[in-house]
Amino acid sequence: MLIVRLDAIGDAVTLVPLVAALRSRAGRIGALLRPQNADVFARAALDRRHVAGPNLRALAAEIEARRYDVALVATEKPEGYRVAKAARIRRRIGFENGWGKPLKTLWVRRMCTSTVFRTAGLDPRAPHECEVLFELARAVVGDAAPSRDPAVLRPILLDQPVEPDARIAFQITDKWLRLGARIDDVAAMARRMNGLPVRWIAAASERHFAERFAGQTGVTPEYFERVAPWKEALAAARAVVAPDSGAVHIAGMAGTPVVAIYAHTNFTLQSSRWAPWASPSSLVRLERGWPEAAFDGLQELLSGTRSSSYTG
């Protein structure tokens, strides 16, 4: 089976329960990923990784040589459908949106041998993204449900067990601002955590923002060049505080308690679809006073008095 997911890190992580289920039911499992998300999975989780590049013809030839029987096209990117078809994979299963996007639906049906319906908009009845993706492989997994057991999911993410870290991981990222937070409020949240043991983590690619944040708060960022140690830091942490991002999904699969902050717009719908999957969590809306709500949620997670909640 080939799984196609040409999206961001967080999108790729939502495949973890599906990959865990397929490991015991399918033969070889390959994945077509982007350079940005290609290292999300543990080395042993997949039999083969294909990384998308500019030459789609060469990529299709590489995939065709592996003789996959089924492609699960779990992406919105058109090139994912094109490559699966060009690779002559006999069964190609993808998502369609019905009358929500009729022209796209017609195109997807031409590219696939069968389709699974998913809503085109923010439907309050829509299930979690992990459950939506699981439906692509329903013929293989039968009536099984996606696992929420971190002991099952961690080996799909991590190459080796990690020692627990007593510190809280706080993600320094400009995703805070892109979701609508004011940097002053993010700094206020950081200052509330001053009395706690905190690991201030940032991607090396976001050094400019992290240095700006450090200058305002006095914290010392820890930079990560590669995905693997970053995943391990999130999995080992006592808890994670982060905006809606890949860090939330990594921690959520590993069973690490998460305080996840979401944009004000469509909060209930987005947080339902993208909530941490397998961990205790506090889901906070970006609105006036959110640092206080987030800190309260963190304290309750640390004390074990909260398993899952919405604020806002």
C-alpha positions in Angstrom: 0.0 0.0 0.0 1.1 3.5 -0.7 -0.1 6.4 1.5 0.1 9.8 -0.2 0.2 12.9 2.2 1.8 15.9 0.6 1.0 18.3 3.4 2.4 19.8 6.6 3.9 17.9 9.6 0.6 18.1 11.6 -1.3 16.6 8.7 1.1 13.8 8.3 1.0 13.0 12.0 -2.8 12.3 11.8 -1.9 9.2 9.8 -0.2 7.6 12.7 -3.2 5.5 13.9 -3.8 4.4 10.3 -0.2 3.3 9.8 -0.3 1.5 13.2 -3.4 -0.4 12.0 -2.0 -1.3 8.6 1.3 -2.6 10.1 -0.5 -5.7 11.2 -2.9 -6.0 8.2 -1.1 -5.0 5.1 2.1 -6.2 3.3 4.6 -3.5 2.4 3.6 0.1 3.4 5.1 3.0 1.6 4.4 6.7 1.8 4.7 9.6 -0.6 5.6 12.7 1.5 7.1 16.1 1.2 10.6 17.1 2.4 9.0 19.0 5.2 7.1 16.0 6.6 9.2 13.0 5.4 10.9 12.5 8.9 7.6 12.5 10.9 7.5 8.7 11.0 9.9 6.3 12.7 12.3 4.5 10.4 10.6 1.2 11.1 7.1 2.5 10.6 7.3 2.4 6.8 8.9 0.0 4.4 9.6 2.8 1.9 9.6 6.6 1.8 9.2 8.5 -1.5 9.9 12.2 -1.2 8.1 14.5 -3.7 10.3 16.8 -5.8 9.9 18.9 -8.9 10.1 16.0 -11.4 6.8 14.2 -11.1 7.5 11.9 -14.0 10.6 10.5 -12.3 8.8 10.2 -9.1 5.9 8.3 -10.7 8.5 5.9 -12.3 10.2 5.4 -8.9 6.8 4.5 -7.3 5.7 2.3 -10.2 8.9 0.2 -9.8 7.8 -0.7 -6.3 4.6 -2.4 -7.7 2.1 -1.1 -5.1 -1.4 -2.6 -5.3 -3.3 0.2 -3.5 -2.8 4.0 -3.2 -4.5 5.8 -0.3 -4.5 9.4 -1.5 -4.9 11.3 1.8 -4.0 14.8 0.5 -5.7 17.8 -1.1 -2.7 18.4 -3.4 -3.6 17.5 -7.1 -0.1 16.2 -7.7 -0.7 13.4 -5.2 -3.6 12.1 -7.4 -1.6 12.6 -10.6 1.4 10.7 -9.3 -0.6 7.8 -8.0 -2.3 7.4 -11.4 0.9 7.9 -13.4 2.5 5.2 -11.3 -0.2 2.8 -12.6 -1.3 1.7 -9.2 -4.3 -0.5 -9.8 -6.5 0.7 -6.9 -6.5 4.3 -6.0 -8.7 5.5 -3.2 -9.1 9.3 -2.5 -11.4 11.8 -1.0 -14.2 13.6 -2.9 -16.5 16.4 -1.7 -19.7 15.6 -3.5 -21.8 18.7 -4.3 -19.7 20.8 -2.0 -17.1 21.0 -4.8 -18.7 19.4 -7.8 -15.9 20.1 -10.4 -13.2 18.8 -8.0 -15.3 15.7 -7.3 -15.6 14.9 -11.0 -11.8 15.3 -11.4 -11.0 13.1 -8.4 -13.3 10.4 -9.6 -11.4 10.3 -12.9 -8.1 10.0 -11.0 -9.3 7.3 -8.6 -10.9 3.9 -8.9 -13.0 4.6 -5.8 -13.6 7.5 -3.5 -14.6 8.3 0.1 -16.8 11.3 0.8 -15.6 14.1 3.1 -17.2 17.4 3.7 -15.8 20.4 1.8 -16.4 22.8 4.7 -16.3 23.1 8.4 -19.1 20.7 9.2 -19.9 20.5 13.0 -20.7 16.9 12.5 -17.4 16.0 10.9 -15.2 13.6 12.9 -11.6 14.0 13.9 -9.1 14.0 11.1 -7.6 10.7 12.3 -11.0 9.1 11.9 -11.6 10.6 8.5 -8.2 9.3 7.2 -9.0 5.9 8.6 -12.0 5.5 6.3 -9.7 5.4 3.3 -8.5 2.0 4.4 -11.8 0.6 5.6 -11.6 -2.3 3.2 -8.3 -3.3 4.8 -8.9 -2.5 8.5 -12.5 -3.8 8.6 -14.5 -2.6 11.6 -11.4 -1.6 13.6 -11.3 1.9 15.1 -8.1 4.1 15.1 -6.1 3.4 18.3 -5.9 6.0 21.0 -3.2 4.1 22.9 0.1 5.9 23.1 1.9 2.6 23.6 0.6 1.6 20.1 1.2 5.0 18.5 4.6 6.0 19.8 6.6 3.3 17.8 5.1 4.8 14.6 6.6 8.2 15.6 9.8 7.5 17.5 12.8 5.4 16.6 13.5 4.6 20.3 11.9 5.0 23.7 12.6 8.3 25.4 13.4 9.0 29.0 10.7 11.2 30.7 11.7 14.9 31.1 10.4 16.7 34.1 10.3 20.0 32.1 7.3 21.5 30.2 8.0 22.1 26.5 6.9 25.6 25.3 7.0 26.0 21.5 8.4 29.3 20.3 7.0 29.8 16.8 5.6 32.5 14.7 2.5 30.3 14.3 1.3 32.1 17.4 1.1 35.3 15.4 -0.3 33.6 12.3 -3.2 32.3 14.4 -3.9 35.9 15.6 -2.1 36.0 19.0 -0.3 39.2 20.1 3.3 38.6 20.9 2.7 40.5 24.2 0.2 37.9 25.2 2.4 35.0 24.3 5.2 36.7 26.3 2.7 37.0 29.2 2.0 33.3 29.0 5.7 32.6 29.1 6.2 34.9 32.2 3.4 33.0 34.0 5.5 29.8 33.6 8.6 31.4 35.0 8.3 29.4 38.3 8.0 26.1 36.4 10.8 24.0 34.8 10.4 24.8 31.1 12.2 23.8 27.9 11.8 26.7 25.4 11.9 24.9 22.0 12.1 26.4 18.5 13.0 25.2 15.0 16.3 26.5 13.8 14.4 27.9 10.8 12.5 30.2 13.2 15.6 31.6 14.9 14.7 35.2 14.0 11.3 35.0 15.7 12.8 33.1 18.7 15.4 35.7 19.3 12.8 38.4 19.2 10.7 36.4 21.7 13.8 35.8 23.9 14.6 39.5 23.9 11.1 40.3 25.2 10.9 37.5 27.8 14.5 36.7 28.8 14.1 33.0 28.1 16.8 30.9 26.4 15.5 29.1 23.3 16.7 25.6 22.4 17.0 25.2 18.6 16.3 22.0 16.7 17.8 21.5 13.2 16.2 18.1 12.7 12.8 16.6 13.2 13.8 13.5 15.2 15.2 15.2 18.3 12.3 17.6 18.2 9.8 14.7 18.3 11.7 13.2 21.2 11.6 16.4 23.2 7.9 16.6 22.7 7.3 13.0 23.6 9.5 13.2 26.7 8.1 16.4 28.1 5.9 16.5 31.2 3.5 18.7 29.2 3.5 20.8 26.0 2.2 24.3 25.5 1.9 25.2 21.8 -0.4 26.9 19.2 -2.3 24.6 16.8 0.7 23.1 15.0 2.6 20.0 14.3 3.9 20.0 17.9 0.4 19.6 19.2 -0.1 16.5 17.1 3.2 14.9 17.9 2.6 15.4 21.6 -1.0 14.3 21.2 0.1 11.0 19.6 2.8 10.3 22.1 0.5 10.7 25.1 2.1 14.0 26.4 -0.5 16.3 28.1 -1.1 19.3 25.8 -2.3 22.8 26.2 -3.3 23.7 22.6 -4.2 27.2 21.6 -6.5 27.7 18.6 -7.6 30.7 16.5 -10.7 32.5 17.6 -12.5 31.9 14.3 -14.2 28.5 14.0 -12.7 27.5 17.3 -15.1 24.6 18.1 -14.9 23.1 14.7 -11.2 23.4 14.2 -10.3 22.2 17.7 -12.7 19.2 17.3 -11.1 18.2 14.1 -7.5 18.8 15.1 -7.5 18.1 18.9 -4.6 16.1 20.4 -5.6 12.6 19.6 -4.3 10.3 22.4 -3.3 12.6 25.3 -5.0 14.6 28.0 -5.5 18.2 26.7 -6.8 21.6 27.4 -8.0 23.4 24.3 -8.0 27.2 24.5 -9.5 29.8 22.3 -7.4 32.9 21.3 -9.5 35.6 22.9 -9.1 38.2 25.6 -7.5 36.6 28.7 -6.4 33.5 27.0 -3.0 33.3 28.8 -4.8 33.0 32.1 -7.1 30.2 30.8 -4.1 28.4 29.2 -2.1 28.6 32.5 -5.0 27.3 34.5 -5.4 24.4 32.0 -1.7 23.6 32.3 -1.9 23.5 36.1 -4.9 21.1 36.0 -3.1 18.9 33.5 0.0 18.8 35.7 -2.1 17.9 38.7 -4.0 15.2 36.8 -7.4 16.8 37.5 -8.2 17.5 33.8 -8.3 15.0 31.0 -9.8 17.0 28.2 -11.6 20.3 28.0 -12.5 23.3 25.9 -12.1 26.9 27.0 -13.9 29.6 25.1 
